[in-house]
Amino acid sequence: MSGDQLLPGEEPVPEGTDEAACRETPDVNGAYPRLTEDQIARLTERGQHRSTAPNDVLIQEGERCETFFVVLSGSVAVVEDYGTPEEHVLRVHGPGRFMGELGLLHGQVAFYSAVAREPGQVLVVSVDELRRLVARDATIGDVVLRACLGRRALLVGQGAGFRIIGSRYSPDTRRLREFAIRNRLPHRWIDLETDEEAEGLLRRFGVGPEETPLVIWRDTTLLRNPGNAALARLIGLPALPAAGCHGDVLIVGSGPAGLAAAVYAASEGLSTTVVEALATGGQAGTSSRIENLLGFPSGISGAELTERALLQADKFGARISIPAEATGLRPEDDDHYVVAFADGSRIAARAVVLAVGARYRRLQVPGIERLEGTSVHYSANVYEAQQCRTDPVAVVGGGNSAGQAVLFLAGYAPKVYLLVRGPSLEAHMSRYLIDQVDAHPQVEVMLHTEVTKVVGRQVLEELDVVDNRTGRHRPLAVRGLFVFTGADPHTEWLAGTIALDSRGFVLTGPEALEACARPEVWHGRGRSCMTLEASLPGVFAVGDVRSGSVKRVASAAGEGAMAIHFVHRHLGHSAVPGSMGTPAPVGGSDVSPRIRHKESAWLA
Ligand SMILES: Cc1cc2nc3c(=O)[nH]c(=O)nc-3n(C[C@H](O)[C@H](O)[C@H](O)COP(=O)(O)OP(=O)(O)OC[C@H]3O[C@@H](n4cnc5c(N)ncnc54)[C@H](O)[C@@H]3O)c2cc1C
């Protein structure tokens, strides 16, 4: 149906009326599909019909919605700030369309209300039933998942959801924004420094600027400088399971490695908990476009990849808690581990998968900290890029993430300098990126170049760079600096518990066994340390945090999947998934000497 077609019983839009409020919203890239009669019939087997009257509220903004609604007749409006002076219609759905976006499947609260506009009928299906159907019925699953992903992207783009009011110079504003951005939560940032709306809102809520940052939602909820956990609970992101909870496997970190481990563990029947300190997706979630991932010929954004993986893990029953920062790991007598968290809580599991990845290194330049978050960034996403529309920016680094960032930022900024310490890009950047960087008219590559000084008190005004061959300095007038200079593992909390290499990455397999401080933990097990297993039996390390790993999305995800195979072996499951029902070998190493030789070549 085109956007100009009227719904049954609908009148033409009178002159001067808000058209969005009257007509059905046209589909945008599969975000508003119409279910077929056959699909509706399959859903009907699991749901009930319900009559609607005008102004019936089916979904209430700010509340968790447990129901999936399909419009059978009449129409339903999706409204932001329903019942307030700011109320406005985001879209209208007619027969065959359904309500809900990503939050529905993730158990988050609704970011809008859904209100019936006229007498009609809807099909009501519980979200649990919907989840079961999505898992089993490929066509319905595909239509619903694609729509939910598309709708979340549209909501984020529209600045729907909660508001963060705070100064661009406040570290807490930066923290809240980073949490919201990286978790892809619909929100709008109102800058205390430049946004005229800020003053009016502060006055309305009777709050002084010194009490910012604030999180405001629906004119009814106001949080003063909340912690990330408080914001997460407001939105309905799941908290840690109750203390004393015992599971089969606890996965620490939810980048590609952790999410892959979650999908395989949960789909193979293990009770699975994932804990994440900051945001699902890890480093990959900050990538504007991943182009070398098998199966995505035109690339996929890190955000979309993450949402897809999350839905998949969710669908198989993995529980994912955010924010939950693991701070300690301790073996317990009865063959399980206890992981402690920053908020004092603990979780026990029979096996632990460490998928904690790495974080980008800071540039060692005096005064750079004061510009972090305002003009110095360690990732390049659309929010940061939007701040660089008029001014040149610089990217530091010679690897693939620097190359990607340059190309992405060149779509926004008038000029992008790529500052590389070494003599060429070939050493660390993939050929496909080098070719695009070299060919881009807005990009200037500066080799043998290092940043020596940042100029600017609150925002970056200029960089001083030096040619490390000649010692000649040059000023660069840029307003944004994006740093991609290698990464350090997130393993401070593991030092002294498991064997790490000299740079802090987790040793696994034969290397872990060799470096194991307490070899007696392996005695009597009838097996040696397995591939991906750390120096404690039943603790595995996957992805970027593992010593010798390849530092790619695909390899991280592959290792996450593989680790679960070894988790089954550790748990003594006789038929290990993937081994065609063959019992896991016991006694000696899990790999033949020939295979082990190949494996160490790969790890090197
Ligand atoms: C900007 C950018 C672009 C990239 N582009 C590509 C690309 O195009 N192709 C490609 O193959 N690779 C790319 N990479 C590399 C790729 O993203 C990484 O190799 C991959 O994300 C590693 O996955 P991981 O799961 O091992 O770790 P990470 O992605 O680092 O995830 C680790 C997660 O663990 C969490 N965590 C850390 N410590 C704790 C703790 N104590 N408790 C709980 N949680 C914790 C972190 O918050 C994080 O979410 C890119 C990286 C970046 C930064």
The ligand as an ORCA input file, in Angstrom:
! r2SCAN-3c Opt
* xyz 0 1
  C      36.344      0.929     15.525
  C      36.647     -0.520     15.289
  C      36.413     -1.076     14.048
  C      36.682     -2.433     13.823
  N      36.423     -2.969     12.599
  C      36.628     -4.274     12.374
  C      36.318     -4.841     11.110
  O      35.885     -4.165     10.184
  N      36.523     -6.163     10.945
  C      36.999     -6.955     11.929
  O      37.115     -8.153     11.718
  N      37.309     -6.444     13.136
  C      37.150     -5.126     13.383
  N      37.464     -4.571     14.602
  C      38.019     -5.448     15.639
  C      36.879     -6.216     16.330
  O      35.863     -5.312     16.673
  C      37.397     -6.943     17.545
  O      38.384     -7.862     17.140
  C      36.262     -7.696     18.233
  O      35.257     -6.797     18.658
  C      36.765     -8.475     19.433
  O      35.680     -9.055     20.039
  P      35.709     -9.532     21.559
  O      34.347    -10.040     21.850
  O      36.850    -10.436     21.753
  O      36.039     -8.243     22.434
  P      35.371     -6.801     22.511
  O      34.686     -6.474     21.263
  O      36.444     -5.913     23.001
  O      34.267     -6.964     23.650
  C      34.613     -7.163     24.995
  C      33.451     -6.756     25.892
  O      33.747     -7.132     27.236
  C      33.313     -6.096     28.117
  N      34.096     -6.174     29.352
  C      35.398     -5.850     29.529
  N      35.761     -6.061     30.798
  C      34.666     -6.527     31.455
  C      34.411     -6.924     32.798
  N      35.363     -6.911     33.728
  N      33.163     -7.324     33.121
  C      32.174     -7.369     32.181
  N      32.375     -7.001     30.883
  C      33.597     -6.594     30.527
  C      33.602     -4.823     27.337
  O      32.819     -3.740     27.840
  C      33.225     -5.240     25.929
  O      31.869     -4.972     25.660
  C      37.222     -3.233     14.862
  C      37.461     -2.646     16.117
  C      37.182     -1.309     16.327
  C      37.424     -0.703     17.682
*
